[in-house]
Amino acid sequence: MILAELADKVFGKGPDRVVINDEGEALPWSRAHQIHNILPDVIFVRKDGWCLGAPISLEKTAFKMWADEWVYYARRPDVKLLPISEHPFYENRKSA
């Protein structure tokens, strides 16, 4: 998947799942919003194109789930995918 296609997916459809608690449980974004009133503030994109969103309060939990597989991330309200190497947790991903 090329970057433009990933951006369309992330900002058009939304993430595949959204983390809803600090244990890493995640739901489709529509259910996370409907049931828990949670919307993603940050979205991580894996190498395979799968996306995980999280509110700021659960950003670290989401990041740790696939720390070595994330390739891009975005922070709302921005609509730009950034390289994961620019994320604040990236340098310490082994201990995050």
N, C-alpha and C positions, 0 to 999 in steps of 0.2 A: 504494500500500500504506500503510495507516495504522500508527501507531506500535505499537499492540497486536499487529497481524499481524506486523510486523517482529520484535518481541520474541519472539513465539512461534516464528518461523522460526529466529532466532539462537540462542535458548536451548533450543529443542526439537530441531531438526534439526542445528544447528551451522552453521558457515560453509560456503559453497560450496567454497572452497579454503583451504588453509593453506600459507603460505610455508615452504619447507624449506631455503633457503640465501640468502646475501647477494646473489645474482644475481637474486633475485625468482622463482625457479622455485617453482611451487605445485602441490599435489596435492589431490584431494578429502580432507577431513579424516580419513576412515577409513583411507585409504592412507598419509597422512602419519604417522599413528600406528602403523599396522601395519608399514610399511617402515622408517621413520626414528625411531620412538618419539617423535614430536613431537605435542604437543597445544597448541592456541592459548591463550595467556594474555590476548591482546587480540584483539578482533574489530572490524573497520571495516565500515560499511554505506554503500554507494554510493547515489546518488540513485535509481537504478533498482531498488534492493532487493537487489542482489547483495552478498555478504558475503565478506570476506577475513580470515582469522585468521592469527595469528603468535605464536610464543613471544616472550617479552620480548627476547631477544637479537636478534630480527629485526624488532622493532616499527618501527624507522625505515625499513627497507627496504619493509615493507608500506605504511606511511603514504605514502611517496614515490610509490608506484605510481599512485595516483589522488588525489593531495593535494587537488586542486580539486573532486573529485567526492564525497568522503566527506561524509555528513550526520550520522552517528551513530557512536559507538564504545562498547565495553563492555570492562571489565577483569574477568577471572575472579578470584575466585569470585563477584563481584557479578552480579546478574541484572537489571541496569538499563541501558537504552540512554541514553547521555548525548549532548548536542549536540556535534558535532565542535569547535565553537568553544571548548569547555572542555578539549580535549586539549592537553597541553603542547607539542606540535609545531605546533599550529595557527597561532600568530602568525608563525612563521618558515617557513611551508609553501613559500614560493617558493624558499627556499635549503636546505630540509631535505634 
